[in-house]
Amino acid sequence: MNTPWTASLFLKINTLVGKWPVLDRAAIFFAHYALWICAIILLYTWWGYGIIVPLVAEFLVMSAVAFSFSYMVALWTSRPRPILQFPNTKVLIRTMGTWKSFPSDHAISAVLLAYAGWITFPGLIGMLFVIVSILIACSRVWVGVHYPRDILGGGAVGILVIFASKMFTFFPG
């Protein structure tokens, strides 16, 4: 059987799950909680700067466009999560469903988060948001809920939405 590169890489990564409990716990943290913690930090900062309304509005519109596009792609391509194709997959977290894997909504959110962090905190802290966002996206493969292709697809959707938003807004970044 000829296994696609993304499934082959996923299976190689999944064989490592459980061998390093500290890495498993870190992946669970990034896959499940880091996105929310970073979002709260951004909202608190925007509130303090007095720019919460325009930035939240911009990111709500960007999120709505990105997730709408994501679900259209998912309905068109119909790529389920790895657990459906490989029932012995080691899964470290629960998801809301198994029907949609591509593109990853967490990867989309991570790209939008990296952008928001970068325009809010230029420099070292902004770079930290970018690194955390990469860890959020990649951890979804480690915890067994996405193929690498899903992460790349979600990242691409996030980047396209950011570029499209720059054509229609006047916010910094």
Order of alpha helices (4+ residues) and beta strands (2+ residues): alpha-alpha-alpha-alpha-alpha-alpha-alpha-alpha
